Amino acid sequence: MRKLLAASALSLVALASATPAAFAGKADDTLNIVWERELENVDSYFNTAREGIIVSRMTWDALLYRDPATMAYKPLIAKSYKWVDDTTLEFELNEGLTFHDGEELDADDVVFTYNWVSNPDNGVKTQRNVNWIKSAKKLGKYKVQVMLKAPFPAALEFVAGSVSIYPKDYYEKVGPKGMALKPVGSGPYKITELEPGRKIVWEKFDGYMQGSPKGTPAIGKIVQRTIPERNTQIAELLSGRADWMWRVPADQADRLSSSGRVQIVNEQTFRIGYITMDAAGTTGDTPLKDVRVRQAISHAIDREGIVKALVRGKSAVVDAACFPSQVGCTAAVQKYAYDPAKAKALLAEAGYPDGFSIDFYAYRNRDYAEAMAGFLGQVGIKTNFNYLKYAALRDKIRGKEVPMAFMTWGSYSINDVSAITSHFFTHGKDDLALDPKVKENLVIGDTTVDLAVRKEAYGKALNMISENAYWLPLWSYNTNYAFSNDVNFTPTSDEIPRFFTASWK
């Protein structure tokens, strides 16, 4: 299949070479972007797709903005913020801001938005984005307080991304259905045309705030089209009818780059791969209950070799159960170098000199999984390989039917350890370690706003996870972006394309 796709891409390069370019981009100040997923609802509170995040950041602003380069929180709608106590955030708002329909943006809109999305009766799809909010209250025309249900320092991540501020008067009038058809925001671009699931047209908002950390939009119009077929996207790009696409497979990216007609830029993402092992014995009397077996598995797999040969790009081996930039993540943990001799010795010490057989599951990157199974076989661990769809595998893990699996996690692009380590190691449905000391430290890290205390607690938890080999963290993932030679575009590790920072060369 991979060879077939590569051949198809090569033929498209040849076809596009014979097709006159449409010059639909720079010539008329219109950036044409294509992606494959249908986004049926542009209202960010009623979709769960990453494309929905892209649309949200273009169209709406939040109180704060996380700089994707420094990961620092910067004022956006709010000109300042402070923690009043562990469960209260206070914001002073910028004055003179307006929504795309001319309505002034003030405390009423912020309080309305926070109280509306935090009410579970209103049905916000991704509850984890808003279920930490207790309520919000107005202290003045440009001053608000947001109350949390419990101490939750990662709240700033959601304040800076997931909780976009909606216009109170307009949203009360049209509701979610109206917002989905005629969106009104305060972001750098306003939606002027919308065909749900097929096409979105933005024009830069001339009334956008001065000095925004998002910058001043440079391109006049941005047009998004949904094209499900990857090869059709490539043909559009090479013919000049599209200026940008993403998630291009490595072999196709190589061929596109060699055409000289587009730029290929690779960037790593927050997503990491890992092998989860049933250390707690939830599936029964498994060899994985022995720490020496888990450590043997960790030494048996050549992660660096797989990254170089298969994953490629800017991906890198990770040793801790988190993405390196995330608040609280540390590289100062026990590391497992590729050492098959040591793996065999640990297996013999654990009572398995001839190895053993075990069920091994995966849901994506079959070639990566098969490579890992091959390495395990070389030290005597015979894998019964099972390849399932994600939802089916997730349910089997939660049903305590999976002793070992190759999985991935993108942390919802949240730059905080609580979005990954705490999810998997605080005795929830996906925890196969059930270590009370790990949970204790993660809870400390999750519930204090003192950064030093958080880092210390998370560091202890991550070290215990590594020393006990509850997970074998594998590598970070990467994404290939392909775009016109006329475009300046910088990908970011949180995998949220920011077209409001793009410009023409």
Buried (B, 14 or more C-beta within 10 A) or exposed (E): EEEEBBEBBBEBBEEBEEEEBEEBBBEEEBBBBBBBBEBEBBBBBBBEBBBBBBBBBBBBBBBBBBEBEEBEBBBBBBBEBEBEEBBEBBBBBBEEBBBBEEBBBBBBBBBBBBBBBBEEEBEBBBEEBBBBBBBBEBEEEBBBBBBBEEBBBBBBBBBBBBBBBBBBBBBEEBEBEBBBEEBBBBBBBBBEEBEBEEEBBBBBBEEBBEEBBBBEBBBBBBBBBBBEEBBBBBBBBBBBBBBBBBBBBBBBBBBBBEBEBBBBBBBBBBBBBBBBBBBBBBBEEBBBBBBBBBBBBBBBBBBEEBBEEBBBBBBBBBBBBBBBBBBBBBEEBBEBEBBBEBBBBBBBBBEBEEBBEBBBBBBBBEEBBBBBBEBBEBBBBEBEBBBBEEEEBBBBBBEBBBBBBBBBBBBBBBBBBBBBBBBBBBBEEBBBBBBEEBBBBBBBBBBBBEEEBBBBBBBBBBBBBBEBBBBBBBBBBBBBBBBBEBBEBEBBBBBBBBBBBBEBE
